[in-house]
């Protein structure tokens, strides 16, 4: 069920964003001159890109997607407008319509100012790279000031680190270990994380989504 705007603000991570739908759509893609067979596309692979009322994505990373059933239900509840559609259609005795590929909320949802402090958001803030050596592999997190020295688990005291650097630093401060941080850790805003997310586009983008997404890398044709 599509939730009222007040509830959506508190539940955006659970009901609004479905990053696994991107991978499902990518696995189902059958290219013809670079584009998929929309007419024969499985409905499970027809997520709708969800835009806010100002026609910007609710989220870049993870990309804000709804399953096709949720999108159609929202259309009939008059909570969204259809911006673009797949060629794939659904039929019933009382319904004959193309599945929405891009929808826009009629009521603006104001994003919260600060993101949740999670491992994923921490890695996103640090661009999925070790803050000591730049390695993108085997990532974990490091307390800049170790907990044994009173360091807290906060945005300002935790940095992304690869396993080798984490082991090398051990229970010491960066100065004691003679290891320099690329950037001093700070608490990011949601806007800053969304800007970070633009550098990491998903593996699959339906062509109808591309007018509404602005990534930092060139999109495939």
N, CA, C and O of each residue as an XYZ file, in Angstrom:
884
protein
N       0.845     -1.198      0.000
C       0.000      0.000      0.000
C       0.875      1.241      0.000
O       1.869      1.302      0.725
N       0.516      2.226     -0.804
C       1.259      3.478     -0.857
C       0.946      4.283      0.390
O      -0.220      4.457      0.745
N       1.979      4.776      1.056
C       1.789      5.441      2.339
C       1.651      6.941      2.162
O       2.169      7.501      1.195
N       0.951      7.605      3.094
C       0.856      9.062      3.045
C       2.238      9.680      3.138
O       3.198      9.042      3.571
N       2.318     10.952      2.717
C       3.618     11.626      2.678
C       4.277     11.650      4.046
O       5.493     11.485      4.147
N       3.483     11.857      5.118
C       4.073     11.931      6.441
C       4.749     10.617      6.800
O       5.830     10.620      7.389
N       4.122      9.480      6.450
C       4.703      8.192      6.758
C       5.889      7.896      5.850
O       6.847      7.251      6.275
N       5.835      8.358      4.603
C       6.914      8.092      3.682
C       8.211      8.733      4.158
O       9.291      8.185      3.940
N       8.111      9.883      4.802
C       9.325     10.548      5.275
C      10.052      9.673      6.288
O      11.279      9.714      6.372
N       9.308      8.882      7.057
C       9.911      8.082      8.099
C      10.279      6.687      7.611
O      10.942      5.943      8.333
N       9.862      6.313      6.393
C      10.003      4.935      5.971
C      10.617      4.827      4.588
O      10.403      3.836      3.889
N      11.382      5.839      4.186
C      11.889      5.848      2.826
C      12.873      4.721      2.578
O      12.962      4.242      1.447
N      13.614      4.275      3.578
C      14.608      3.241      3.336
C      13.990      1.876      3.144
O      14.621      0.993      2.563
N      12.773      1.679      3.615
C      12.178      0.361      3.532
C      11.244      0.187      2.369
O      11.343     -0.822      1.670
N      10.331      1.122      2.115
C       9.311      0.911      1.111
C       9.583      1.640     -0.188
O       8.991      1.308     -1.215
N      10.458      2.617     -0.166
C      10.589      3.460     -1.342
C      11.738      3.036     -2.243
O      11.670      3.231     -3.457
N      12.795      2.458     -1.672
C      13.979      2.189     -2.451
C      14.184      0.689     -2.595
O      14.216     -0.034     -1.600
N      14.321      0.222     -3.822
C      14.487     -1.197     -4.090
C      15.689     -1.406     -4.993
O      15.516     -1.652     -6.186
N      16.930     -1.315     -4.450
C      18.113     -1.460     -5.307
C      18.195     -2.814     -5.987
O      18.785     -2.925     -7.062
N      17.605     -3.868     -5.374
C      17.673     -5.188     -5.999
C      16.902     -5.229     -7.308
O      17.174     -6.086     -8.149
N      15.943     -4.322     -7.503
C      15.197     -4.292     -8.763
C      16.096     -3.905     -9.931
O      15.856     -4.332    -11.060
N      17.122     -3.110     -9.677
C      18.056     -2.731    -10.732
C      18.769     -3.966    -11.256
O      18.872     -4.172    -12.465
N      19.264     -4.791    -10.325
C      19.983     -5.984    -10.743
C      19.048     -6.952    -11.458
O      19.447     -7.591    -12.432
N      17.813     -7.066    -10.987
C      16.855     -7.962    -11.621
C      16.564     -7.517    -13.050
O      16.479     -8.342    -13.960
N      16.414     -6.217    -13.242
C      16.170     -5.704    -14.584
C      17.383     -5.921    -15.478
O      17.243     -6.222    -16.664
N      18.565     -5.769    -14.911
C      19.780     -5.969    -15.701
C      19.908     -7.420    -16.160
O      20.289     -7.681    -17.301
N      19.591     -8.364    -15.270
C      19.694     -9.774    -15.631
C      18.700    -10.149    -16.711
O      18.954    -11.051    -17.509
N      17.564     -9.457    -16.741
C      16.525     -9.796    -17.711
C      16.694     -9.081    -19.040
O      15.949     -9.352    -19.981
N      17.655     -8.178    -19.135
C      17.807     -7.370    -20.332
C      18.217     -8.237    -21.523
O      19.125     -9.061    -21.416
N      17.544     -8.045    -22.649
C      17.876     -8.721    -23.896
C      18.084     -7.640    -24.953
O      17.108     -7.147    -25.519
N      19.319     -7.262    -25.229
C      19.553     -6.103    -26.089
C      19.166     -6.342    -27.548
O      19.386     -7.420    -28.101
N      18.589     -5.314    -28.148
C      18.386     -5.242    -29.587
C      18.808     -3.839    -29.986
O      18.111     -2.868    -29.691
N      19.952     -3.730    -30.660
C      20.522     -2.408    -30.966
C      20.703     -1.587    -29.698
O      20.532     -0.368    -29.703
N      21.056     -2.275    -28.603
C      21.332     -1.569    -27.357
C      20.124     -1.363    -26.469
O      20.271     -0.810    -25.379
N      18.923     -1.784    -26.883
C      17.734     -1.548    -26.074
C      17.016     -2.860    -25.804
O      17.082     -3.773    -26.627
N      16.330     -2.980    -24.670
C      15.683     -4.219    -24.309
C      14.352     -4.413    -25.028
O      13.794     -3.472    -25.593
N      13.848     -5.659    -24.996
C      12.524     -5.978    -25.519
C      11.476     -5.557    -24.481
O      11.124     -6.354    -23.611
N      10.982     -4.339    -24.559
C      10.002     -3.894    -23.571
C       8.705     -4.688    -23.651
O       8.089     -4.979    -22.625
N       8.285     -5.041    -24.877
C       6.984     -5.692    -25.027
C       6.941     -7.050    -24.337
O       5.898     -7.446    -23.817
N       8.069     -7.769    -24.326
C       8.099     -9.105    -23.744
C       8.745     -9.130    -22.361
O       8.955    -10.200    -21.789
N       9.053     -7.974    -21.838
C       9.717     -7.885    -20.536
C       8.836     -8.473    -19.437
O       7.636     -8.206    -19.384
N       9.441     -9.275    -18.564
C       8.717     -9.801    -17.411
C       8.311     -8.647    -16.500
O       9.095     -7.729    -16.257
N       7.079     -8.703    -15.999
C       6.605     -7.601    -15.153
C       7.477     -7.391    -13.928
O       7.603     -6.270    -13.433
N       8.084     -8.476    -13.434
C       8.964     -8.338    -12.277
C      10.178     -7.476    -12.590
O      10.841     -6.976    -11.681
N      10.470     -7.301    -13.878
C      11.609     -6.502    -14.299
C      11.187     -5.142    -14.844
O      11.874     -4.560    -15.684
N      10.052     -4.641    -14.361
C       9.537     -3.347    -14.806
C       9.382     -2.386    -13.630
O       8.270     -1.934    -13.358
N      10.472     -2.061    -12.922
C      10.348     -1.096    -11.830
C      10.113      0.308    -12.364
O      10.483      0.622    -13.495
N       9.502      1.138    -11.553
C       9.270      2.537    -11.928
C      10.243      3.433    -11.172
O      10.380      3.333     -9.953
N      10.909      4.304    -11.907
C      11.736      5.327    -11.273
C      10.811      6.346    -10.625
O       9.900      6.865    -11.270
N      11.047      6.635     -9.336
C      10.167      7.533     -8.589
C      10.832      8.903     -8.432
O      11.916      9.030     -7.863
N      10.147      9.920     -8.953
C      10.613     11.297     -8.821
C       9.815     12.010     -7.753
O       8.652     11.684     -7.515
N      10.429     12.974     -7.115
C       9.704     13.818     -6.188
C       8.802     14.762     -6.983
O       8.821     14.751     -8.214
N       8.026     15.563     -6.292
C       7.108     16.469     -6.980
C       7.844     17.538     -7.785
O       7.257     18.164     -8.667
N       9.116     17.747     -7.487
C       9.917     18.707     -8.266
C      10.650     18.028     -9.420
O      11.507     18.635    -10.063
N      10.309     16.767     -9.677
C      10.853     15.990    -10.790
C      12.351     15.717    -10.659
O      13.060     15.614    -11.660
N      12.824     15.601     -9.426
C      14.164     15.097     -9.160
C      14.020     13.742     -8.482
O      13.047     13.535     -7.757
N      14.945     12.814     -8.688
C      14.826     11.493     -8.053
C      14.773     11.604     -6.539
O      15.467     12.422     -5.936
N      13.937     10.769     -5.935
C      13.888     10.754     -4.474
C      15.240     10.349     -3.908
O      15.635     10.812     -2.838
N      15.948      9.485     -4.626
C      17.269      9.062     -4.185
C      18.065      8.601     -5.399
O      17.527      7.971     -6.309
N      19.348      8.925     -5.397
C      20.246      8.422     -6.433
C      20.876      7.100     -6.020
O      21.050      6.206     -6.848
N      21.217      6.974     -4.744
C      21.982      5.817     -4.301
C      21.540      5.426     -2.905
O      21.948      6.071     -1.939
N      20.707      4.377     -2.759
C      20.206      3.547     -3.861
C      19.172      4.294     -4.691
O      18.514      5.210     -4.198
N      19.033      3.904     -5.945
C      18.096      4.560     -6.841
C      16.670      4.306     -6.364
O      16.326      3.184     -5.992
N      15.840      5.348     -6.377
C      14.461      5.230     -5.878
C      13.587      4.542     -6.923
O      13.248      5.126     -7.952
N      13.234      3.303     -6.644
C      12.416      2.492     -7.544
C      11.263      1.865     -6.790
O      11.393      1.500     -5.621
N      10.120      1.741     -7.475
C       8.969      1.009     -6.949
C       8.665     -0.164     -7.870
O       8.855     -0.057     -9.082
N       8.193     -1.289     -7.317
C       7.717     -2.381     -8.170
C       6.519     -1.909     -8.996
O       5.841     -0.951     -8.626
N       6.268     -2.584    -10.108
C       5.207     -2.150    -11.021
C       3.845     -2.119    -10.339
O       3.033     -1.242    -10.633
N       3.571     -3.079     -9.414
C       2.264     -3.096     -8.745
C       2.067     -1.837     -7.902
O       0.995     -1.233     -7.918
N       3.112     -1.447     -7.166
C       3.030     -0.253     -6.321
C       2.835      0.992     -7.172
O       2.076      1.889     -6.805
N       3.520      1.045     -8.305
C       3.399      2.213     -9.185
C       1.980      2.338     -9.733
O       1.404      3.426     -9.726
N       1.420      1.236    -10.206
C       0.063      1.287    -10.756
C      -0.959      1.621     -9.675
O      -1.893      2.386     -9.915
N      -0.784      1.054     -8.495
C      -1.705      1.366     -7.396
C      -1.652      2.858     -7.060
O      -2.684      3.480     -6.809
N      -0.437      3.427     -7.059
C      -0.299      4.850     -6.760
C      -0.955      5.713     -7.827
O      -1.488      6.781     -7.527
N      -0.917      5.244     -9.086
C      -1.580      5.977    -10.171
C      -3.081      6.034     -9.921
O      -3.692      7.096    -10.039
N      -3.679      4.892     -9.574
C      -5.126      4.861     -9.372
C      -5.557      5.567     -8.090
O      -6.700      6.009     -7.974
N      -4.640      5.671     -7.130
C      -4.935      6.435     -5.921
C      -4.684      7.922     -6.118
O      -4.870      8.722     -5.201
N      -4.255      8.286     -7.337
C      -3.994      9.681     -7.715
C      -2.937     10.334     -6.832
O      -3.035     11.511     -6.484
N      -1.926      9.546     -6.479
C      -0.819     10.068     -5.692
C       0.414     10.341     -6.538
O       1.364     10.975     -6.077
N       0.398      9.859     -7.782
C       1.528     10.097     -8.677
C       1.008     10.405    -10.074
O      -0.132     10.082    -10.410
N       1.851     11.028    -10.880
C       1.583     11.231    -12.299
C       2.544     10.363    -13.101
O       3.700     10.195    -12.714
N       2.075      9.815    -14.210
C       2.927      9.020    -15.080
C       3.728      9.955    -15.977
O       3.159     10.803    -16.665
N       5.035      9.800    -15.969
C       5.922     10.624    -16.784
C       6.329      9.876    -18.050
O       6.408     10.461    -19.130
N       6.590      8.563    -17.904
C       6.958      7.727    -19.042
C       6.520      6.301    -18.748
O       6.282      5.939    -17.596
N       6.415      5.485    -19.812
C       5.931      4.110    -19.651
C       6.784      3.140    -20.469
O       7.418      3.515    -21.455
N       6.779      1.882    -20.027
C       7.353      0.801    -20.821
C       6.393      0.486    -21.970
O       5.236      0.907    -21.956
N       6.882     -0.253    -22.957
C       5.986     -0.779    -23.985
C       5.181     -1.956    -23.446
O       4.148     -2.322    -24.006
N       5.659     -2.538    -22.365
C       4.959     -3.666    -21.730
C       3.651     -3.169    -21.135
O       3.621     -2.152    -20.442
N       2.568     -3.892    -21.410
C       1.246     -3.498    -20.914
C       0.677     -4.574    -20.009
O       1.080     -5.735    -20.072
N      -0.264     -4.174    -19.170
C      -1.015     -5.113    -18.332
C      -2.479     -5.054    -18.758
O      -3.001     -3.998    -19.116
N      -3.124     -6.219    -18.709
C      -4.501     -6.317    -19.186
C      -5.354     -7.049    -18.162
O      -4.901     -7.990    -17.511
N      -6.592     -6.602    -18.033
C      -7.602     -7.282    -17.234
C      -8.961     -6.850    -17.778
O      -9.023     -5.956    -18.622
N     -10.048     -7.463    -17.314
C     -11.365     -7.034    -17.808
C     -11.641     -5.545    -17.620
O     -12.399     -4.947    -18.384
N     -11.015     -4.944    -16.587
C     -11.281     -3.520    -16.317
C     -10.058     -2.636    -16.496
O     -10.116     -1.442    -16.202
N      -8.934     -3.207    -16.979
C      -7.702     -2.431    -17.057
C      -6.924     -2.810    -18.298
O      -6.755     -3.988    -18.610
N      -6.455     -1.798    -18.998
C      -5.575     -1.993    -20.150
C      -4.655     -0.787    -20.219
O      -5.042      0.262    -20.734
N      -3.445     -0.928    -19.707
C      -2.534      0.215    -19.661
C      -1.090     -0.244    -19.734
O      -0.763     -1.375    -19.375
N      -0.222      0.661    -20.210
C       1.201      0.391    -20.216
C       1.758      0.578    -18.796
O       1.285      1.412    -18.023
N       2.770     -0.222    -18.489
C       3.360     -0.157    -17.149
C       4.206      1.111    -17.027
O       5.058      1.356    -17.881
N       3.993      1.918    -15.993
C       4.784      3.148    -15.836
C       6.266      2.834    -15.627
O       6.612      1.934    -14.862
N       7.127      3.569    -16.302
C       8.569      3.425    -16.080
C       9.128      4.596    -15.279
O      10.156      4.459    -14.615
N       8.459      5.749    -15.336
C       8.837      6.918    -14.533
C       7.560      7.538    -13.984
O       6.622      7.802    -14.736
N       7.523      7.769    -12.686
C       6.365      8.415    -12.059
C       6.854      9.556    -11.167
O       7.989      9.537    -10.689
N       5.998     10.539    -10.950
C       6.342     11.680    -10.105
C       5.277     11.844     -9.029
O       4.081     11.825     -9.319
N       5.720     12.005     -7.789
C       4.788     12.227     -6.690
C       4.062     13.551     -6.877
O       4.646     14.525     -7.353
N       2.800     13.585     -6.505
C       2.047     14.838     -6.566
C       2.302     15.706     -5.347
O       2.147     16.926     -5.401
N       2.695     15.072     -4.243
C       2.981     15.817     -3.021
C       4.475     15.728     -2.724
O       5.039     14.635     -2.672
N       5.100     16.860     -2.535
C       6.537     16.897     -2.320
C       6.912     16.252     -0.989
O       6.293     16.525      0.040
N       7.931     15.396     -1.019
C       8.453     14.762      0.189
C       9.777     15.419      0.536
O      10.747     15.309     -0.213
N       9.815     16.095      1.659
C      11.035     16.790      2.066
C      12.004     15.785      2.690
O      11.664     15.144      3.684
N      13.195     15.637      2.128
C      14.153     14.674      2.682
C      14.685     15.137      4.026
O      14.749     16.334      4.307
N      15.068     14.168      4.856
C      15.684     14.520      6.128
C      17.057     15.123      5.867
O      17.669     14.858      4.832
N      17.534     15.920      6.788
C      18.790     16.637      6.548
C      19.999     15.723      6.637
O      20.946     15.862      5.863
N      19.969     14.774      7.591
C      21.138     13.932      7.815
C      20.795     12.466      7.608
O      19.702     12.032      7.972
N      21.712     11.695      7.029
C      21.468     10.273      6.794
C      21.722      9.441      8.045
O      22.342      9.905      9.002
N      21.234      8.215      8.019
C      21.500      7.289      9.118
C      22.986      6.919      9.116
O      23.627      6.864      8.067
N      23.510      6.670     10.305
C      24.920      6.294     10.439
C      25.028      4.787     10.256
O      24.902      4.030     11.219
N      25.261      4.349      9.019
C      25.351      2.937      8.685
C      26.671      2.667      7.962
O      27.326      3.587      7.472
N      27.043      1.397      7.906
C      28.269      1.018      7.211
C      28.218      1.455      5.739
O      29.186      2.001      5.209
N      27.060      1.200      5.085
C      26.923      1.564      3.681
C      27.090      3.065      3.478
O      27.838      3.489      2.597
N      26.399      3.877      4.286
C      26.500      5.329      4.139
C      27.907      5.832      4.443
O      28.370      6.803      3.845
N      28.582      5.167      5.376
C      29.969      5.526      5.669
C      30.849      5.281      4.447
O      31.649      6.138      4.073
N      30.700      4.108      3.821
C      31.487      3.808      2.622
C      31.159      4.787      1.497
O      32.048      5.216      0.761
N      29.884      5.137      1.368
C      29.489      6.081      0.326
C      30.111      7.449      0.577
O      30.601      8.088     -0.353
N      30.093      7.900      1.829
C      30.721      9.190      2.155
C      32.191      9.190      1.735
O      32.702     10.191      1.232
N      32.862      8.055      1.948
C      34.293      7.950      1.668
C      34.574      7.393      0.272
O      35.694      6.976     -0.026
N      33.537      7.391     -0.587
C      33.666      6.979     -1.989
C      34.190      5.560     -2.151
O      34.916      5.258     -3.097
N      33.810      4.688     -1.211
C      34.163      3.273     -1.291
C      35.662      3.062     -1.485
O      36.095      2.258     -2.311
N      36.437      3.803     -0.704
C      37.893      3.690     -0.786
C      38.498      3.866      0.597
O      37.998      4.642      1.412
N      39.583      3.138      0.854
C      40.312      3.285      2.110
C      40.808      4.718      2.238
O      41.374      5.272      1.295
N      40.600      5.304      3.383
C      40.992      6.693      3.596
C      42.468      6.852      3.949
O      42.958      7.965      4.140
N      43.173      5.714      4.032
C      44.619      5.766      4.293
C      45.437      5.506      3.033
O      46.475      6.135      2.823
N      44.968      4.569      2.183
C      45.774      4.228      0.994
C      44.998      4.295     -0.312
O      45.596      4.208     -1.384
N      43.667      4.449     -0.244
C      42.865      4.540     -1.455
C      42.401      3.212     -2.015
O      41.720      3.191     -3.041
N      42.744      2.102     -1.379
C      42.353      0.775     -1.841
C      40.831      0.604     -1.761
O      40.251      0.868     -0.708
N      40.163      0.170     -2.848
C      38.709     -0.041     -2.805
C      38.307     -1.453     -2.396
O      37.118     -1.772     -2.370
N      39.273     -2.296     -2.080
C      38.994     -3.699     -1.767
C      39.053     -3.960     -0.260
O      39.744     -3.266      0.487
N      38.300     -4.992      0.163
C      38.341     -5.486      1.550
C      38.102     -4.358      2.563
O      38.860     -4.189      3.519
N      37.038     -3.600      2.329
C      36.787     -2.427      3.164
C      36.153     -2.799      4.499
O      35.316     -3.698      4.586
N      36.570     -2.091      5.518
C      35.987     -2.170      6.847
C      35.976     -0.739      7.384
O      36.159      0.206      6.616
N      35.767     -0.568      8.677
C      35.825      0.787      9.216
C      36.785      0.860     10.388
O      37.004     -0.114     11.109
N      37.346      2.036     10.553
C      38.384      2.251     11.554
C      38.001      3.402     12.468
O      37.533      4.445     12.012
N      38.206      3.201     13.768
C      38.041      4.303     14.726
C      39.329      5.126     14.701
O      40.391      4.632     15.080
N      39.235      6.382     14.252
C      40.413      7.234     14.138
C      41.103      7.350     15.496
O      42.293      7.066     15.626
N      40.350      7.766     16.488
C      40.826      7.675     17.873
C      40.300      6.355     18.420
O      39.089      6.203     18.574
N      41.165      5.403     18.716
C      40.710      4.076     19.137
C      39.779      4.133     20.338
O      39.867      5.029     21.177
N      38.889      3.155     20.395
C      37.946      3.117     21.510
C      38.661      2.965     22.850
O      38.192      3.469     23.870
N      39.779      2.280     22.843
C      40.512      2.105     24.113
C      41.064      3.425     24.638
O      41.404      3.546     25.815
N      41.148      4.437     23.723
C      41.600      5.769     24.133
C      40.436      6.737     24.272
O      40.632      7.950     24.346
N      39.219      6.196     24.308
C      38.040      7.035     24.487
C      37.354      7.444     23.203
O      36.414      8.238     23.234
N      37.803      6.922     22.072
C      37.181      7.259     20.795
C      35.772      6.720     20.689
O      35.494      5.612     21.148
N      34.878      7.490     20.087
C      33.477      7.106     19.981
C      33.158      6.646     18.562
O      33.872      6.953     17.607
N      32.053      5.895     18.458
C      31.596      5.435     17.147
C      30.656      6.489     16.588
O      29.439      6.402     16.750
N      31.232      7.480     15.934
C      30.476      8.602     15.368
C      31.002      8.892     13.965
O      32.070      8.415     13.581
N      30.242      9.676     13.208
C      30.675     10.095     11.874
C      32.061     10.728     11.928
O      32.896     10.497     11.053
N      32.296     11.541     12.981
C      33.528     12.318     13.059
C      34.737     11.506     13.504
O      35.865     11.998     13.453
N      34.514     10.250     13.946
C      35.638      9.457     14.448
C      35.764      8.102     13.751
O      36.554      7.261     14.180
N      35.005      7.882     12.696
C      35.077      6.607     11.985
C      35.376      6.886     10.517
O      34.774      7.770      9.909
N      36.299      6.136      9.963
C      36.686      6.292      8.563
C      36.741      4.926      7.894
O      36.989      3.914      8.549
N      36.508      4.905      6.592
C      36.630      3.674      5.817
C      38.101      3.302      5.718
O      38.951      4.145      5.429
N      38.393      2.020      5.965
C      39.776      1.545      5.873
C      39.778      0.139      5.295
O      38.878     -0.653      5.573
N      40.786     -0.170      4.494
C      40.930     -1.543      4.010
C      41.478     -2.387      5.161
O      42.053     -1.861      6.114
N      41.293     -3.680      5.059
C      41.716     -4.563      6.141
C      43.214     -4.453      6.441
O      43.579     -4.407      7.616
N      44.108     -4.409      5.428
C      45.540     -4.274      5.738
C      45.876     -2.994      6.507
O      46.665     -3.026      7.451
N      45.275     -1.861      6.103
C      45.548     -0.602      6.812
C      44.983     -0.630      8.226
O      45.587     -0.111      9.165
N      43.812     -1.244      8.359
C      43.208     -1.333      9.684
C      44.101     -2.136     10.627
O      44.286     -1.768     11.787
N      44.655     -3.243     10.111
C      45.549     -4.063     10.930
C      46.848     -3.327     11.217
O      47.378     -3.412     12.325
N      47.364     -2.606     10.231
C      48.614     -1.863     10.415
C      48.458     -0.780     11.478
O      49.341     -0.582     12.312
N      47.333     -0.086     11.439
C      47.106      0.998     12.402
C      46.869      0.450     13.799
O      47.340      1.012     14.788
N      46.128     -0.661     13.870
C      45.883     -1.271     15.172
C      45.173     -0.338     16.132
O      44.273      0.398     15.729
N      45.561     -0.357     17.381
C      44.925      0.459     18.403
C      45.607      1.787     18.614
O      45.642      2.302     19.732
N      46.156      2.355     17.535
C      46.867      3.619     17.639
C      46.122      4.723     16.908
O      45.228      4.447     16.108
N      46.478      5.947     17.173
C      45.950      7.072     16.406
C      46.714      7.142     15.083
O      47.783      6.543     14.964
N      46.192      7.858     14.093
C      46.939      7.992     12.834
C      48.339      8.581     13.029
O      49.286      8.161     12.363
N      48.474      9.550     13.937
C      49.792     10.139     14.168
C      50.745      9.115     14.764
O      51.905      9.023     14.362
N      50.245      8.341     15.731
C      51.101      7.323     16.346
C      51.527      6.269     15.327
O      52.648      5.761     15.375
N      50.609      5.943     14.394
C      50.910      4.925     13.383
C      51.594      5.505     12.164
O      51.967      4.765     11.253
N      51.767      6.845     12.129
C      52.357      7.534     10.986
C      51.581      7.225      9.707
O      52.155      6.931      8.658
N      50.265      7.302      9.832
C      49.362      7.076      8.699
C      48.459      8.294      8.572
O      47.811      8.702      9.535
N      48.424      8.869      7.379
C      47.657     10.097      7.167
C      46.321      9.795      6.511
O      46.249      9.040      5.542
N      45.255     10.397      7.052
C      43.936     10.291      6.447
C      43.853     11.178      5.210
O      44.369     12.296      5.205
N      43.201     10.674      4.161
C      43.010     11.485      2.953
C      42.126     12.686      3.254
O      42.392     13.793      2.787
N      41.060     12.462      4.044
C      40.121     13.520      4.415
C      39.694     13.278      5.857
O      39.393     12.146      6.237
N      39.666     14.323      6.648
C      39.181     14.194      8.015
C      37.695     13.838      7.994
O      36.925     14.496      7.295
N      37.276     12.827      8.734
C      35.863     12.411      8.707
C      34.942     13.460      9.308
O      35.246     14.058     10.341
N      33.808     13.674      8.643
C      32.793     14.610      9.121
C      31.416     13.976      8.940
O      31.269     12.974      8.240
N      30.433     14.559      9.566
C      29.056     14.092      9.403
C      28.487     14.666      8.109
O      28.400     15.886      7.970
N      28.096     13.812      7.155
C      27.587     14.328      5.879
C      26.108     14.657      5.964
O      25.404     14.170      6.849
N      25.650     15.469      5.062
C      24.218     15.692      4.910
C      23.686     14.695      3.878
O      24.462     14.094      3.135
N      22.380     14.523      3.833
C      21.790     13.655      2.823
C      22.121     14.162      1.419
O      22.379     13.372      0.510
N      22.111     15.478      1.253
C      22.428     16.048     -0.061
C      23.841     15.660     -0.483
O      24.067     15.315     -1.643
N      24.792     15.712      0.448
C      26.160     15.350      0.116
C      26.275     13.877     -0.280
O      27.016     13.540     -1.204
N      25.546     12.999      0.415
C      25.592     11.579      0.054
C      24.965     11.341     -1.307
O      25.459     10.524     -2.084
N      23.880     12.045     -1.606
C      23.274     11.896     -2.922
C      24.227     12.354     -4.017
O      24.284     11.747     -5.087
N      24.975     13.422     -3.755
C      25.978     13.868     -4.721
C      27.072     12.822     -4.894
O      27.557     12.596     -6.003
N      27.460     12.180     -3.781
C      28.439     11.090     -3.869
C      27.874      9.961     -4.731
O      28.584      9.373     -5.547
N      26.579      9.669     -4.537
C      25.963      8.554     -5.240
C      25.947      8.715     -6.743
O      25.886      7.720     -7.465
N      26.000      9.945     -7.235
C      25.991     10.179     -8.677
C      27.240      9.616     -9.360
O      27.242      9.392    -10.570
N      28.289      9.391     -8.591
C      29.517      8.836     -9.153
C      29.459      7.317     -9.283
O      30.383      6.704     -9.818
N      28.368      6.704     -8.791
C      28.263      5.248     -8.807
C      26.938      4.827     -9.416
O      26.070      4.322     -8.704
N      26.759      5.026    -10.748
C      25.494      4.648    -11.378
C      25.291      3.143    -11.343
O      26.266      2.393    -11.325
N      24.038      2.684    -11.332
C      23.767      1.245    -11.307
C      24.135      0.589    -12.633
O      24.419      1.264    -13.623
N      24.123     -0.742    -12.629
C      24.504     -1.493    -13.827
C      23.472     -1.376    -14.943
O      23.785     -1.617    -16.109
N      22.257     -1.011    -14.592
C      21.201     -0.963    -15.604
C      20.389      0.313    -15.447
O      19.963      0.660    -14.345
N      20.177      1.009    -16.562
C      19.313      2.188    -16.583
C      18.394      2.065    -17.792
O      18.865      1.991    -18.928
N      17.090      2.044    -17.553
C      16.165      2.026    -18.676
C      16.257      3.373    -19.394
O      16.456      4.411    -18.762
N      16.109      3.344    -20.735
C      16.296      4.597    -21.493
C      15.331      5.689    -21.073
O      15.659      6.870    -21.193
N      14.143      5.332    -20.581
C      13.170      6.349    -20.181
C      13.565      7.050    -18.886
O      13.004      8.096    -18.558
N      14.528      6.487    -18.138
C      14.964      7.105    -16.886
C      16.010      8.199    -17.111
O      16.227      9.043    -16.241
N      16.651      8.182    -18.273
C      17.892      8.935    -18.413
C      17.708     10.444    -18.442
O      18.638     11.179    -18.111
N      16.534     10.922    -18.828
C      16.301     12.369    -18.812
C      16.195     12.917    -17.396
O      16.240     14.131    -17.195
N      16.055     12.031    -16.414
C      15.805     12.480    -15.045
C      16.964     12.177    -14.110
O      16.913     12.507    -12.925
N      18.018     11.543    -14.644
C      19.168     11.174    -13.837
C      20.402     11.882    -14.372
O      20.601     11.987    -15.582
N      21.218     12.360    -13.463
C      22.417     13.095    -13.857
C      23.604     12.481    -13.127
O      23.885     12.812    -11.975
N      24.300     11.570    -13.828
C      25.430     10.873    -13.229
C      26.728     11.588    -13.599
O      26.767     12.413    -14.512
N      27.790     11.249    -12.862
C      29.089     11.846    -13.126
C      29.893     11.059    -14.147
O      31.046     11.398    -14.411
N      29.313     10.018    -14.727
C      29.987      9.260    -15.785
C      29.051      9.165    -16.975
O      27.837      9.327    -16.853
N      29.649      8.898    -18.135
C      28.848      8.836    -19.340
C      27.976      7.593    -19.346
O      28.448      6.502    -19.025
N      26.706      7.746    -19.708
C      25.791      6.624    -19.788
C      26.033      5.838    -21.065
O      26.411      6.395    -22.096
N      25.807      4.531    -20.977
C      25.907      3.697    -22.168
C      24.737      3.970    -23.080
O      23.638      4.273    -22.616
N      24.966      3.864    -24.380
C      23.887      4.088    -25.357
C      22.900      2.943    -25.319
O      21.922      2.945    -26.066
